[in-house]
Amino acid sequence: MAFRPETAKPLNELVDILLRGAHILTRAERELIATYVSAQNDCQYCQTIHGAVAAHHLHGNEDLVVRVKGDPEHAPISDKLKALLVIAAHAAQSGKAVTEEDIERARTHGATDFEIHDTVLIAAVFCMCNRYVDGLATWTPDDPDFYRQRAAVLAQSGYAATTLPGTSR
């Protein structure tokens, strides 16, 4: 992000709109979608930082984040979010992998077209971000406190205007 601030700005603004903007889904639910897609793509940095932000919004419930990443169908989340995660996982594989059955399941559990749209968009954006981060071999610390501290800043200030300690962003 520091290497090309002119491209980082619109990317961060889009992520901010999708994960923090006014929405039917909670910030925690949207962060869980980003975390789940990033886990499916094996992007350690993105799944860990967005998982930490989700946990922050969930009052520190890191166990729920781990359960969603590993087996969302059996995680203690709403049926609507489970259905949206199926859509997200399929969109991460290929846009054409999202089926009418996926959409119908989400609608049956109360998802609106707005929520379905943004789930697909979050999945698509995070596929790009995951490849961007991993393609440039971004530094991925092992210390969970690194992510918890940054998650608190991101949850408070957002992605578009945040400068994190020790970074240019």
Backbone as JSON Lines, residues from 0, in Angstrom:
{"i":0,"aa":"M","n":[0.83,-1.19,0.0],"ca":[0.0,0.0,0.0],"c":[0.88,1.26,0.0]}
{"i":1,"aa":"A","n":[1.96,1.22,0.76],"ca":[2.85,2.38,0.82],"c":[3.58,2.61,-0.5]}
{"i":2,"aa":"F","n":[3.81,1.54,-1.26],"ca":[4.54,1.66,-2.51],"c":[3.76,2.45,-3.55]}
{"i":3,"aa":"R","n":[2.42,2.28,-3.6],"ca":[1.58,2.98,-4.57],"c":[0.38,3.6,-3.86]}
{"i":4,"aa":"P","n":[0.58,4.7,-3.13],"ca":[-0.53,5.3,-2.39],"c":[-1.69,5.71,-3.29]}
{"i":5,"aa":"E","n":[-1.4,6.04,-4.54],"ca":[-2.47,6.45,-5.44],"c":[-3.4,5.28,-5.81]}
{"i":6,"aa":"T","n":[-2.9,4.05,-5.74],"ca":[-3.78,2.89,-5.94],"c":[-4.32,2.38,-4.61]}
{"i":7,"aa":"A","n":[-3.58,2.56,-3.54],"ca":[-4.04,2.13,-2.21],"c":[-5.29,2.91,-1.79]}
{"i":8,"aa":"K","n":[-5.32,4.19,-2.1],"ca":[-6.44,5.03,-1.66],"c":[-7.79,4.5,-2.13]}
{"i":9,"aa":"P","n":[-8.02,4.26,-3.43],"ca":[-9.34,3.76,-3.83],"c":[-9.62,2.34,-3.33]}
{"i":10,"aa":"L","n":[-8.59,1.51,-3.22],"ca":[-8.8,0.16,-2.68],"c":[-9.27,0.24,-1.24]}
{"i":11,"aa":"N","n":[-8.6,1.05,-0.43],"ca":[-8.98,1.19,0.97],"c":[-10.36,1.84,1.12]}
{"i":12,"aa":"E","n":[-10.67,2.78,0.24],"ca":[-12.0,3.41,0.28],"c":[-13.09,2.38,-0.02]}
{"i":13,"aa":"L","n":[-12.86,1.52,-1.02],"ca":[-13.83,0.49,-1.34],"c":[-14.0,-0.49,-0.18]}
{"i":14,"aa":"V","n":[-12.92,-0.93,0.39],"ca":[-12.99,-1.84,1.55],"c":[-13.73,-1.16,2.69]}
{"i":15,"aa":"D","n":[-13.48,0.12,2.9],"ca":[-14.15,0.86,3.97],"c":[-15.67,0.91,3.73]}
{"i":16,"aa":"I","n":[-16.07,1.17,2.51],"ca":[-17.5,1.21,2.17],"c":[-18.12,-0.17,2.41]}
{"i":17,"aa":"L","n":[-17.47,-1.21,1.92],"ca":[-18.03,-2.56,2.02],"c":[-18.08,-3.09,3.45]}
{"i":18,"aa":"L","n":[-17.05,-2.82,4.23],"ca":[-16.97,-3.41,5.57],"c":[-17.45,-2.5,6.69]}
{"i":19,"aa":"R","n":[-17.51,-1.2,6.43],"ca":[-17.86,-0.27,7.52],"c":[-19.04,0.63,7.19]}
{"i":20,"aa":"G","n":[-19.42,0.73,5.93],"ca":[-20.49,1.64,5.54],"c":[-21.84,1.2,6.07]}
{"i":21,"aa":"A","n":[-22.83,2.06,5.88],"ca":[-24.2,1.74,6.29],"c":[-24.64,0.46,5.6]}
{"i":22,"aa":"H","n":[-25.23,-0.45,6.37],"ca":[-25.56,-1.75,5.81],"c":[-26.56,-2.47,6.69]}
{"i":23,"aa":"I","n":[-27.23,-3.45,6.1],"ca":[-28.12,-4.33,6.86],"c":[-27.29,-5.31,7.68]}
{"i":24,"aa":"L","n":[-26.24,-5.85,7.05],"ca":[-25.34,-6.76,7.76],"c":[-24.49,-5.96,8.75]}
{"i":25,"aa":"T","n":[-24.19,-6.57,9.88],"ca":[-23.35,-5.89,10.85],"c":[-21.92,-5.82,10.34]}
{"i":26,"aa":"R","n":[-21.13,-4.96,10.95],"ca":[-19.71,-4.9,10.61],"c":[-19.04,-6.24,10.88]}
{"i":27,"aa":"A","n":[-19.41,-6.89,11.97],"ca":[-18.83,-8.19,12.3],"c":[-19.16,-9.21,11.21]}
{"i":28,"aa":"E","n":[-20.4,-9.22,10.73],"ca":[-20.78,-10.18,9.68],"c":[-20.0,-9.92,8.39]}
{"i":29,"aa":"R","n":[-19.84,-8.66,8.02],"ca":[-19.1,-8.35,6.8],"c":[-17.62,-8.69,6.95]}
{"i":30,"aa":"E","n":[-17.06,-8.45,8.12],"ca":[-15.66,-8.83,8.37],"c":[-15.51,-10.36,8.34]}
{"i":31,"aa":"L","n":[-16.53,-11.08,8.83],"ca":[-16.48,-12.54,8.77],"c":[-16.49,-13.03,7.32]}
{"i":32,"aa":"I","n":[-17.25,-12.37,6.45],"ca":[-17.26,-12.75,5.04],"c":[-15.86,-12.53,4.45]}
{"i":33,"aa":"A","n":[-15.26,-11.37,4.73],"ca":[-13.9,-11.09,4.23],"c":[-12.9,-12.09,4.79]}
{"i":34,"aa":"T","n":[-13.04,-12.42,6.06],"ca":[-12.14,-13.38,6.71],"c":[-12.29,-14.76,6.09]}
{"i":35,"aa":"Y","n":[-13.53,-15.18,5.89],"ca":[-13.79,-16.51,5.34],"c":[-13.22,-16.64,3.92]}
{"i":36,"aa":"V","n":[-13.47,-15.65,3.08],"ca":[-12.92,-15.67,1.72],"c":[-11.4,-15.71,1.77]}
{"i":37,"aa":"S","n":[-10.81,-14.89,2.63],"ca":[-9.35,-14.86,2.74],"c":[-8.8,-16.19,3.23]}
{"i":38,"aa":"A","n":[-9.53,-16.86,4.13],"ca":[-9.12,-18.19,4.59],"c":[-9.23,-19.2,3.45]}
{"i":39,"aa":"Q","n":[-10.3,-19.11,2.67],"ca":[-10.46,-20.01,1.52],"c":[-9.32,-19.82,0.53]}
{"i":40,"aa":"N","n":[-8.84,-18.58,0.41],"ca":[-7.74,-18.26,-0.51],"c":[-6.36,-18.46,0.14]}
{"i":41,"aa":"D","n":[-6.34,-18.91,1.39],"ca":[-5.11,-19.17,2.12],"c":[-4.23,-17.92,2.22]}
{"i":42,"aa":"C","n":[-4.87,-16.77,2.37],"ca":[-4.13,-15.52,2.57],"c":[-4.03,-15.28,4.08]}
{"i":43,"aa":"Q","n":[-2.88,-15.61,4.62],"ca":[-2.68,-15.55,6.07],"c":[-2.88,-14.14,6.62]}
{"i":44,"aa":"Y","n":[-2.29,-13.14,5.97],"ca":[-2.4,-11.79,6.49],"c":[-3.86,-11.33,6.51]}
{"i":45,"aa":"C","n":[-4.56,-11.44,5.4],"ca":[-5.93,-10.92,5.33],"c":[-6.88,-11.68,6.25]}
{"i":46,"aa":"Q","n":[-6.76,-13.01,6.29],"ca":[-7.67,-13.75,7.17],"c":[-7.4,-13.42,8.63]}
{"i":47,"aa":"T","n":[-6.16,-13.12,8.96],"ca":[-5.82,-12.85,10.36],"c":[-6.22,-11.44,10.76]}
{"i":48,"aa":"I","n":[-5.92,-10.44,9.93],"ca":[-6.28,-9.07,10.3],"c":[-7.8,-8.88,10.27]}
{"i":49,"aa":"H","n":[-8.47,-9.39,9.26],"ca":[-9.92,-9.22,9.21],"c":[-10.62,-10.1,10.24]}
{"i":50,"aa":"G","n":[-10.03,-11.24,10.55],"ca":[-10.55,-12.05,11.65],"c":[-10.42,-11.33,12.98]}
{"i":51,"aa":"A","n":[-9.32,-10.62,13.16],"ca":[-9.14,-9.84,14.39],"c":[-10.13,-8.68,14.47]}
{"i":52,"aa":"V","n":[-10.4,-8.05,13.33],"ca":[-11.4,-6.97,13.33],"c":[-12.78,-7.55,13.62]}
{"i":53,"aa":"A","n":[-13.1,-8.69,13.0],"ca":[-14.39,-9.34,13.28],"c":[-14.5,-9.66,14.77]}
{"i":54,"aa":"A","n":[-13.45,-10.26,15.33],"ca":[-13.46,-10.6,16.76],"c":[-13.63,-9.35,17.62]}
{"i":55,"aa":"H","n":[-12.98,-8.25,17.22],"ca":[-13.14,-6.99,17.96],"c":[-14.62,-6.58,17.98]}
{"i":56,"aa":"H","n":[-15.27,-6.66,16.81],"ca":[-16.7,-6.31,16.74],"c":[-17.57,-7.31,17.49]}
{"i":57,"aa":"L","n":[-17.05,-8.51,17.7],"ca":[-17.77,-9.57,18.43],"c":[-17.34,-9.61,19.9]}
{"i":58,"aa":"H","n":[-16.87,-8.49,20.41],"ca":[-16.46,-8.37,21.81],"c":[-15.38,-9.38,22.19]}
{"i":59,"aa":"G","n":[-14.44,-9.59,21.26],"ca":[-13.29,-10.45,21.54],"c":[-13.52,-11.93,21.28]}
{"i":60,"aa":"N","n":[-14.6,-12.3,20.64],"ca":[-14.92,-13.71,20.43],"c":[-14.1,-14.29,19.28]}
{"i":61,"aa":"E","n":[-12.83,-14.56,19.55],"ca":[-11.93,-15.13,18.55],"c":[-12.31,-16.56,18.2]}
{"i":62,"aa":"D","n":[-12.9,-17.28,19.15],"ca":[-13.32,-18.66,18.9],"c":[-14.36,-18.72,17.78]}
{"i":63,"aa":"L","n":[-15.28,-17.78,17.76],"ca":[-16.3,-17.76,16.71],"c":[-15.65,-17.56,15.34]}
{"i":64,"aa":"V","n":[-14.67,-16.68,15.27],"ca":[-13.97,-16.45,14.01],"c":[-13.3,-17.74,13.53]}
{"i":65,"aa":"V","n":[-12.63,-18.43,14.42],"ca":[-11.97,-19.69,14.07],"c":[-13.0,-20.71,13.59]}
{"i":66,"aa":"R","n":[-14.14,-20.78,14.26],"ca":[-15.18,-21.74,13.88],"c":[-15.78,-21.41,12.52]}
{"i":67,"aa":"V","n":[-15.98,-20.13,12.24],"ca":[-16.52,-19.73,10.94],"c":[-15.52,-20.08,9.84]}
{"i":68,"aa":"K","n":[-14.24,-19.8,10.06],"ca":[-13.22,-20.12,9.05],"c":[-13.15,-21.61,8.78]}
{"i":69,"aa":"G","n":[-13.31,-22.43,9.81],"ca":[-13.12,-23.86,9.67],"c":[-14.34,-24.64,9.22]}
{"i":70,"aa":"D","n":[-15.52,-24.22,9.69],"ca":[-16.75,-24.97,9.38],"c":[-17.96,-24.08,9.64]}
{"i":71,"aa":"P","n":[-18.23,-23.16,8.72],"ca":[-19.33,-22.21,8.97],"c":[-20.7,-22.87,9.12]}
{"i":72,"aa":"E","n":[-20.91,-24.01,8.49],"ca":[-22.22,-24.67,8.6],"c":[-22.53,-25.1,10.03]}
{"i":73,"aa":"H","n":[-21.5,-25.33,10.83],"ca":[-21.71,-25.75,12.22],"c":[-21.35,-24.66,13.22]}
{"i":74,"aa":"A","n":[-20.99,-23.49,12.74],"ca":[-20.67,-22.36,13.63],"c":[-21.97,-21.75,14.15]}
{"i":75,"aa":"P","n":[-21.94,-21.17,15.34],"ca":[-23.14,-20.55,15.9],"c":[-23.39,-19.15,15.31]}
{"i":76,"aa":"I","n":[-23.77,-19.16,14.02],"ca":[-24.11,-17.93,13.31],"c":[-25.48,-18.14,12.68]}
{"i":77,"aa":"S","n":[-26.07,-17.07,12.21],"ca":[-27.41,-17.16,11.63],"c":[-27.4,-18.0,10.36]}
{"i":78,"aa":"D","n":[-28.56,-18.57,10.05],"ca":[-28.7,-19.32,8.8],"c":[-28.49,-18.4,7.6]}
{"i":79,"aa":"K","n":[-28.89,-17.15,7.74],"ca":[-28.66,-16.19,6.65],"c":[-27.18,-16.01,6.39]}
{"i":80,"aa":"L","n":[-26.38,-15.83,7.44],"ca":[-24.95,-15.65,7.24],"c":[-24.31,-16.93,6.69]}
{"i":81,"aa":"K","n":[-24.78,-18.09,7.15],"ca":[-24.27,-19.35,6.59],"c":[-24.51,-19.4,5.09]}
{"i":82,"aa":"A","n":[-25.71,-19.01,4.66],"ca":[-26.04,-19.02,3.24],"c":[-25.2,-17.99,2.47]}
{"i":83,"aa":"L","n":[-24.97,-16.84,3.06],"ca":[-24.15,-15.82,2.4],"c":[-22.7,-16.28,2.29]}
{"i":84,"aa":"L","n":[-22.21,-17.02,3.28],"ca":[-20.84,-17.54,3.2],"c":[-20.7,-18.58,2.09]}
{"i":85,"aa":"V","n":[-21.75,-19.33,1.82],"ca":[-21.71,-20.26,0.68],"c":[-21.57,-19.46,-0.61]}
{"i":86,"aa":"I","n":[-22.36,-18.4,-0.73],"ca":[-22.26,-17.54,-1.91],"c":[-20.85,-16.97,-2.02]}
{"i":87,"aa":"A","n":[-20.32,-16.48,-0.91],"ca":[-18.97,-15.9,-0.91],"c":[-17.92,-16.92,-1.34]}
{"i":88,"aa":"A","n":[-18.02,-18.13,-0.82],"ca":[-17.06,-19.18,-1.18],"c":[-17.16,-19.52,-2.66]}
{"i":89,"aa":"H","n":[-18.37,-19.61,-3.16],"ca":[-18.54,-19.92,-4.58],"c":[-18.04,-18.76,-5.45]}
{"i":90,"aa":"A","n":[-18.34,-17.53,-5.06],"ca":[-17.86,-16.37,-5.81],"c":[-16.33,-16.32,-5.81]}
{"i":91,"aa":"A","n":[-15.71,-16.75,-4.71],"ca":[-14.25,-16.76,-4.63],"c":[-13.65,-17.8,-5.59]}
{"i":92,"aa":"Q","n":[-14.37,-18.88,-5.82],"ca":[-13.91,-19.91,-6.78],"c":[-14.04,-19.39,-8.2]}
{"i":93,"aa":"S","n":[-15.22,-18.85,-8.51],"ca":[-15.53,-18.3,-9.83],"c":[-16.9,-17.65,-9.72]}
{"i":94,"aa":"G","n":[-17.06,-16.52,-10.37],"ca":[-18.37,-15.89,-10.37],"c":[-19.45,-16.82,-10.88]}
{"i":95,"aa":"K","n":[-19.08,-17.68,-11.81],"ca":[-20.04,-18.62,-12.39],"c":[-20.37,-19.78,-11.45]}
{"i":96,"aa":"A","n":[-19.63,-19.91,-10.35],"ca":[-19.9,-20.98,-9.39],"c":[-21.07,-20.66,-8.48]}
{"i":97,"aa":"V","n":[-21.49,-19.4,-8.43],"ca":[-22.66,-19.02,-7.63],"c":[-23.9,-19.52,-8.36]}
{"i":98,"aa":"T","n":[-24.71,-20.32,-7.68],"ca":[-25.86,-20.95,-8.32],"c":[-27.17,-20.3,-7.9]}
{"i":99,"aa":"E","n":[-28.19,-20.57,-8.68],"ca":[-29.54,-20.12,-8.32],"c":[-29.95,-20.7,-6.97]}
{"i":100,"aa":"E","n":[-29.53,-21.93,-6.7],"ca":[-29.83,-22.56,-5.41],"c":[-29.17,-21.8,-4.26]}
{"i":101,"aa":"D","n":[-27.95,-21.34,-4.49],"ca":[-27.26,-20.53,-3.46],"c":[-28.07,-19.27,-3.16]}
{"i":102,"aa":"I","n":[-28.5,-18.6,-4.22],"ca":[-29.26,-17.35,-4.07],"c":[-30.59,-17.63,-3.39]}
{"i":103,"aa":"E","n":[-31.27,-18.68,-3.82],"ca":[-32.57,-19.01,-3.22],"c":[-32.43,-19.36,-1.75]}
{"i":104,"aa":"R","n":[-31.39,-20.11,-1.4],"ca":[-31.16,-20.44,0.02],"c":[-30.98,-19.17,0.84]}
{"i":105,"aa":"A","n":[-30.19,-18.24,0.31],"ca":[-29.96,-16.99,1.05],"c":[-31.27,-16.21,1.19]}
{"i":106,"aa":"R","n":[-32.03,-16.13,0.13],"ca":[-33.32,-15.41,0.2],"c":[-34.28,-16.09,1.18]}
{"i":107,"aa":"T","n":[-34.3,-17.43,1.17],"ca":[-35.16,-18.17,2.09],"c":[-34.84,-17.82,3.54]}
{"i":108,"aa":"H","n":[-33.57,-17.55,3.8],"ca":[-33.15,-17.22,5.17],"c":[-33.15,-15.71,5.42]}
{"i":109,"aa":"G","n":[-33.77,-14.95,4.53],"ca":[-33.98,-13.53,4.78],"c":[-32.99,-12.58,4.15]}
{"i":110,"aa":"A","n":[-32.07,-13.06,3.34],"ca":[-31.09,-12.16,2.71],"c":[-31.78,-11.33,1.63]}
{"i":111,"aa":"T","n":[-31.44,-10.07,1.58],"ca":[-31.95,-9.17,0.56],"c":[-31.02,-9.18,-0.65]}
{"i":112,"aa":"D","n":[-31.51,-8.63,-1.75],"ca":[-30.65,-8.52,-2.93],"c":[-29.43,-7.66,-2.62]}
{"i":113,"aa":"F","n":[-29.59,-6.63,-1.8],"ca":[-28.48,-5.78,-1.39],"c":[-27.4,-6.59,-0.66]}
{"i":114,"aa":"E","n":[-27.82,-7.44,0.27],"ca":[-26.87,-8.27,1.02],"c":[-26.18,-9.29,0.12]}
{"i":115,"aa":"I","n":[-26.94,-9.88,-0.8],"ca":[-26.36,-10.84,-1.73],"c":[-25.36,-10.14,-2.64]}
{"i":116,"aa":"H","n":[-25.74,-8.99,-3.17],"ca":[-24.85,-8.21,-4.03],"c":[-23.54,-7.91,-3.31]}
{"i":117,"aa":"D","n":[-23.65,-7.38,-2.1],"ca":[-22.44,-6.98,-1.38],"c":[-21.62,-8.17,-0.93]}
{"i":118,"aa":"T","n":[-22.25,-9.3,-0.69],"ca":[-21.49,-10.51,-0.37],"c":[-20.62,-10.91,-1.55]}
{"i":119,"aa":"V","n":[-21.18,-10.89,-2.74],"ca":[-20.41,-11.22,-3.94],"c":[-19.3,-10.19,-4.14]}
{"i":120,"aa":"L","n":[-19.62,-8.92,-3.93],"ca":[-18.61,-7.87,-4.11],"c":[-17.49,-7.98,-3.07]}
{"i":121,"aa":"I","n":[-17.84,-8.26,-1.82],"ca":[-16.8,-8.47,-0.79],"c":[-15.91,-9.64,-1.19]}
{"i":122,"aa":"A","n":[-16.51,-10.73,-1.64],"ca":[-15.73,-11.9,-2.06],"c":[-14.79,-11.54,-3.2]}
{"i":123,"aa":"A","n":[-15.31,-10.82,-4.19],"ca":[-14.49,-10.45,-5.35],"c":[-13.35,-9.52,-4.95]}
{"i":124,"aa":"V","n":[-13.66,-8.53,-4.14],"ca":[-12.64,-7.57,-3.71],"c":[-11.57,-8.28,-2.88]}
{"i":125,"aa":"F","n":[-11.99,-9.2,-2.02],"ca":[-10.99,-9.88,-1.19],"c":[-10.18,-10.9,-1.97]}
{"i":126,"aa":"C","n":[-10.73,-11.46,-3.02],"ca":[-9.89,-12.29,-3.89],"c":[-8.78,-11.44,-4.48]}
{"i":127,"aa":"M","n":[-9.13,-10.24,-4.93],"ca":[-8.11,-9.33,-5.47],"c":[-7.11,-8.94,-4.38]}
{"i":128,"aa":"C","n":[-7.6,-8.54,-3.22],"ca":[-6.71,-8.13,-2.13],"c":[-5.81,-9.28,-1.69]}
{"i":129,"aa":"N","n":[-6.36,-10.49,-1.6],"ca":[-5.56,-11.65,-1.2],"c":[-4.43,-11.89,-2.17]}
{"i":130,"aa":"R","n":[-4.71,-11.78,-3.45],"ca":[-3.68,-11.99,-4.45],"c":[-2.66,-10.86,-4.44]}
{"i":131,"aa":"Y","n":[-3.13,-9.66,-4.19],"ca":[-2.25,-8.49,-4.1],"c":[-1.28,-8.66,-2.93]}
{"i":132,"aa":"V","n":[-1.82,-8.99,-1.77],"ca":[-1.01,-9.15,-0.56],"c":[-0.03,-10.32,-0.72]}
{"i":133,"aa":"D","n":[-0.52,-11.46,-1.15],"ca":[0.34,-12.64,-1.27],"c":[1.3,-12.53,-2.46]}
{"i":134,"aa":"G","n":[0.84,-11.9,-3.54],"ca":[1.69,-11.75,-4.72],"c":[2.9,-10.88,-4.47]}
{"i":135,"aa":"L","n":[2.78,-9.98,-3.5],"ca":[3.91,-9.12,-3.14],"c":[4.62,-9.59,-1.88]}
{"i":136,"aa":"A","n":[4.28,-10.8,-1.44],"ca":[4.92,-11.4,-0.26],"c":[4.91,-10.45,0.94]}
{"i":137,"aa":"T","n":[3.72,-9.93,1.23],"ca":[3.56,-9.0,2.35],"c":[3.99,-9.65,3.66]}
{"i":138,"aa":"W","n":[4.66,-8.85,4.48],"ca":[5.1,-9.29,5.81],"c":[3.88,-9.73,6.61]}
{"i":139,"aa":"T","n":[3.92,-10.94,7.16],"ca":[2.81,-11.5,7.93],"c":[3.33,-11.92,9.31]}
{"i":140,"aa":"P","n":[3.17,-11.05,10.3],"ca":[3.66,-11.38,11.64],"c":[2.92,-12.59,12.23]}
{"i":141,"aa":"D","n":[3.57,-13.27,13.15],"ca":[2.98,-14.42,13.82],"c":[2.28,-14.04,15.13]}
{"i":142,"aa":"D","n":[2.56,-12.88,15.66],"ca":[2.07,-12.46,16.97],"c":[0.59,-12.04,16.9]}
{"i":143,"aa":"P","n":[-0.32,-12.77,17.55],"ca":[-1.73,-12.4,17.53],"c":[-2.01,-10.99,18.07]}
{"i":144,"aa":"D","n":[-1.17,-10.53,19.01],"ca":[-1.36,-9.18,19.55],"c":[-1.13,-8.1,18.51]}
{"i":145,"aa":"F","n":[-0.25,-8.37,17.55],"ca":[-0.04,-7.44,16.44],"c":[-1.38,-7.16,15.76]}
{"i":146,"aa":"Y","n":[-2.13,-8.23,15.47],"ca":[-3.41,-8.1,14.78],"c":[-4.49,-7.52,15.68]}
{"i":147,"aa":"R","n":[-4.51,-7.92,16.94],"ca":[-5.51,-7.38,17.88],"c":[-5.36,-5.86,18.01]}
{"i":148,"aa":"Q","n":[-4.13,-5.39,18.14],"ca":[-3.89,-3.95,18.29],"c":[-4.32,-3.2,17.04]}
{"i":149,"aa":"R","n":[-3.98,-3.71,15.88],"ca":[-4.36,-3.06,14.63],"c":[-5.86,-3.15,14.38]}
{"i":150,"aa":"A","n":[-6.45,-4.26,14.8],"ca":[-7.9,-4.42,14.65],"c":[-8.65,-3.35,15.42]}
{"i":151,"aa":"A","n":[-8.18,-3.04,16.62],"ca":[-8.84,-2.0,17.42],"c":[-8.79,-0.65,16.7]}
{"i":152,"aa":"V","n":[-7.66,-0.34,16.07],"ca":[-7.52,0.91,15.33],"c":[-8.43,0.9,14.1]}
{"i":153,"aa":"L","n":[-8.42,-0.19,13.35],"ca":[-9.25,-0.28,12.15],"c":[-10.73,-0.25,12.48]}
{"i":154,"aa":"A","n":[-11.13,-0.92,13.55],"ca":[-12.54,-0.92,13.95],"c":[-13.0,0.47,14.33]}
{"i":155,"aa":"Q","n":[-12.12,1.24,14.92],"ca":[-12.44,2.6,15.35],"c":[-12.38,3.6,14.2]}
{"i":156,"aa":"S","n":[-11.31,3.53,13.4],"ca":[-11.04,4.59,12.42],"c":[-11.33,4.2,10.98]}
{"i":157,"aa":"G","n":[-11.4,2.92,10.68],"ca":[-11.67,2.48,9.33],"c":[-10.42,2.23,8.52]}
{"i":158,"aa":"Y","n":[-10.64,1.86,7.27],"ca":[-9.56,1.49,6.37],"c":[-9.08,2.65,5.52]}
{"i":159,"aa":"A","n":[-9.97,3.55,5.18],"ca":[-9.65,4.59,4.21],"c":[-8.69,5.65,4.75]}
{"i":160,"aa":"A","n":[-8.76,5.94,6.03],"ca":[-7.97,7.05,6.57],"c":[-7.02,6.62,7.68]}
{"i":161,"aa":"T","n":[-6.82,5.33,7.85],"ca":[-6.05,4.83,8.97],"c":[-4.56,4.8,8.67]}
{"i":162,"aa":"T","n":[-3.78,5.35,9.6],"ca":[-2.35,5.16,9.58],"c":[-2.02,4.32,10.8]}
{"i":163,"aa":"L","n":[-1.51,3.13,10.54],"ca":[-1.21,2.21,11.63],"c":[0.21,2.42,12.11]}
{"i":164,"aa":"P","n":[0.43,2.28,13.41],"ca":[1.79,2.38,13.91],"c":[2.7,1.38,13.21]}
{"i":165,"aa":"G","n":[3.87,1.86,12.79],"ca":[4.84,1.0,12.13],"c":[4.57,0.78,10.64]}
{"i":166,"aa":"T","n":[3.58,1.51,10.1],"ca":[3.28,1.36,8.68],"c":[3.16,2.75,8.06]}
{"i":167,"aa":"S","n":[3.08,2.77,6.75],"ca":[2.86,4.04,6.05],"c":[1.38,4.26,5.77]}
{"i":168,"aa":"R","n":[0.57,3.39,6.25],"ca":[-0.85,3.42,5.95],"c":[-1.65,3.84,7.14]}
